[in-house]
Amino acid sequence: KDPQYLARDSMLDHLGMTLFETDAGTHLSMQSYIELMVQKLEIDVSTGRKPGVPMPGDITDLTECSEAEKKLFMSGTGMIGWTSATGRPDLRVYHSRIARYMSNPVKGAVEAMRRIVRYAWLTKDLCLFQGWGTEGKSWRFYSDSDQSSNKEVVAKAKSQLSYVGGLGTAPILFGSK
């Protein structure tokens, strides 16, 4: 296969990431992957028209899931993980929270996964953007920790740490643990 090169007025799709350039700079979008995620997981996105907080509180419904729900949860959590690790850092902390339930999915975690997917759908047009050049731009780093405030059973009162670093407008380094 011949190599493809990113150029203005063209797009590249790489593993669900759409990369494109404009006169203003370079963009990375996960919109097509999010649309595929909704389709594959068969998530109802007809409810809710405003993107709220994907996980407004702790996961409290610890009822055991069916095998079909467990499979859905694991697929959905994996897809959210890819989305959040590549082009949607706003989903990273939510992925980190639900991923704690991978060894024993519960109904509350399945519903949280669905909410995250709905949020991603409602905000699918968000993308990372970096303008041309780095002159006059400096590195910035931010971090935050909740200091053991997550009282969910699987969290075991461990701290949740999130961080982001970037040069210019686009985050280059981000994560949540």
C-alpha positions as CSV (number, residue, x, y, z in Angstrom):
1,K,0.0,0.0,0.0
2,D,1.3,3.4,-0.9
3,P,2.0,5.8,2.0
4,Q,-0.5,8.6,2.5
5,Y,0.5,12.1,3.5
6,L,-1.5,14.7,5.2
7,A,-2.0,17.9,3.2
8,R,-4.4,20.8,3.2
9,D,-7.8,20.1,1.7
10,S,-7.4,16.3,2.3
11,M,-8.2,14.0,5.1
12,L,-6.5,10.9,6.5
13,D,-8.3,8.2,8.5
14,H,-6.0,6.3,10.8
15,L,-7.7,3.7,13.1
16,G,-10.8,5.9,13.5
17,M,-8.9,9.2,13.9
18,T,-9.6,11.6,11.1
19,L,-6.7,14.0,10.6
20,F,-7.1,17.1,8.4
21,E,-5.4,20.4,7.8
22,T,-6.9,23.8,7.2
23,D,-5.3,27.3,6.7
24,A,-5.6,27.7,10.5
25,G,-3.8,24.4,11.5
26,T,-4.1,20.7,12.1
27,H,-7.2,18.9,13.4
28,L,-7.8,15.5,14.9
29,S,-11.4,14.3,15.0
30,M,-13.0,11.1,16.4
31,Q,-16.4,11.8,15.0
32,S,-16.5,8.9,12.5
33,Y,-15.3,6.5,15.2
34,I,-17.9,7.8,17.7
35,E,-20.6,7.2,15.1
36,L,-19.3,3.7,14.5
37,M,-19.2,3.1,18.3
38,V,-22.8,4.1,18.7
39,Q,-23.8,1.8,15.8
40,K,-21.8,-1.2,17.0
41,L,-22.9,-0.9,20.6
42,E,-26.5,-0.2,19.5
43,I,-26.7,2.6,22.1
44,D,-29.9,4.7,21.9
45,V,-28.8,8.3,21.4
46,S,-32.3,9.7,20.8
47,T,-32.6,10.6,24.5
48,G,-31.0,13.8,25.7
49,R,-30.3,16.8,23.5
50,K,-27.8,18.6,25.8
51,P,-24.5,17.2,26.7
52,G,-24.4,17.1,30.5
53,V,-21.8,15.5,32.7
54,P,-21.4,11.9,31.6
55,M,-21.1,10.6,35.1
56,P,-22.8,13.0,37.5
57,G,-22.1,10.8,40.6
58,D,-20.8,7.5,41.8
59,I,-21.8,4.1,40.5
60,T,-24.2,2.8,43.2
61,D,-26.2,0.1,41.4
62,L,-24.0,-3.0,42.1
63,T,-26.6,-5.5,40.7
64,E,-25.0,-8.3,38.8
65,C,-25.2,-8.1,35.0
66,S,-26.3,-10.6,32.4
67,E,-23.7,-12.1,30.2
68,A,-24.9,-9.9,27.3
69,E,-24.6,-6.8,29.4
70,K,-21.1,-7.8,30.5
71,K,-20.1,-8.3,26.8
72,L,-21.6,-4.9,25.9
73,F,-19.9,-3.2,28.8
74,M,-16.5,-4.6,27.9
75,S,-16.8,-3.7,24.3
76,G,-18.1,-0.2,25.1
77,T,-15.4,0.4,27.7
78,G,-12.7,-0.6,25.2
79,M,-14.1,1.7,22.6
80,I,-14.3,4.6,25.0
81,G,-10.8,3.8,26.0
82,W,-9.5,4.2,22.4
83,T,-11.5,7.3,21.9
84,S,-10.2,8.9,25.1
85,A,-6.6,7.8,24.5
86,T,-6.4,9.3,21.0
87,G,-8.5,12.4,20.4
88,R,-11.0,13.0,23.2
89,P,-9.1,13.7,26.5
90,D,-12.4,15.0,28.0
91,L,-13.5,11.3,28.2
92,R,-10.3,10.0,29.9
93,V,-11.4,10.4,33.6
94,Y,-14.7,8.7,32.9
95,H,-13.1,5.8,31.1
96,S,-10.7,5.4,34.1
97,R,-13.7,5.3,36.4
98,I,-15.7,2.6,34.6
99,A,-12.6,0.5,33.6
100,R,-12.4,-0.4,37.3
101,Y,-15.4,-2.6,36.8
102,M,-13.9,-4.7,33.9
103,S,-13.3,-7.7,36.1
104,N,-16.9,-7.6,37.5
105,P,-19.3,-5.4,35.5
106,V,-22.4,-4.3,37.3
107,K,-25.6,-2.6,36.1
108,G,-24.5,0.8,37.3
109,A,-21.3,0.6,35.4
110,V,-23.2,-0.5,32.2
111,E,-25.5,2.5,32.6
112,A,-22.4,4.8,33.1
113,M,-20.8,3.4,29.9
114,R,-24.1,4.2,28.0
115,R,-24.1,7.7,29.4
116,I,-20.5,8.3,28.3
117,V,-21.3,7.0,24.8
118,R,-24.3,9.3,24.6
119,Y,-22.2,12.3,25.8
120,A,-19.6,11.4,23.1
121,W,-22.3,11.3,20.5
122,L,-23.7,14.7,21.5
123,T,-20.2,16.2,21.4
124,K,-18.9,14.2,18.4
125,D,-17.9,17.4,16.6
126,L,-15.3,18.3,19.2
127,C,-11.8,17.8,18.0
128,L,-8.2,18.5,18.9
129,F,-6.7,21.5,17.1
130,Q,-3.2,22.9,16.9
131,G,-2.5,26.1,15.0
132,W,0.5,26.5,12.8
133,G,3.9,27.2,14.5
134,T,5.0,27.2,18.1
135,E,6.7,30.6,18.2
136,G,5.6,32.5,21.3
137,K,3.9,29.5,22.7
138,S,4.9,27.8,25.9
139,W,4.4,24.4,27.5
140,R,1.6,24.2,30.1
141,F,0.9,21.3,32.5
142,Y,-2.1,20.8,34.8
143,S,-3.0,18.0,37.2
144,D,-5.7,17.4,39.8
145,S,-6.4,14.7,42.3
146,D,-9.5,13.9,44.3
147,Q,-7.6,12.8,47.4
148,S,-9.5,9.5,48.0
149,S,-12.9,11.0,47.7
150,N,-14.3,8.3,45.4
151,K,-16.2,6.0,47.8
152,E,-17.2,3.4,45.2
153,V,-16.4,-0.1,46.4
154,V,-14.1,-0.9,43.5
155,A,-12.2,2.4,44.0
156,K,-11.1,1.3,47.5
157,A,-10.8,5.0,48.5
158,K,-7.8,5.4,46.2
159,S,-7.1,8.9,44.7
160,Q,-8.1,9.7,41.2
161,L,-5.4,11.6,39.4
162,S,-5.9,13.4,36.0
163,Y,-3.3,15.4,34.1
164,V,-2.9,17.3,30.9
165,G,0.1,19.0,29.2
166,G,0.3,20.8,25.9
167,L,2.1,23.3,23.7
168,G,-0.2,25.8,22.0
169,T,-3.9,24.8,22.0
170,A,-3.8,21.0,21.7
171,P,-3.2,18.7,24.6
172,I,-0.3,16.4,23.8
173,L,0.0,14.4,27.0
174,F,-3.1,13.5,29.0
175,G,-4.4,10.7,31.2
176,S,-6.3,9.6,34.3
177,K,-5.4,7.0,36.9
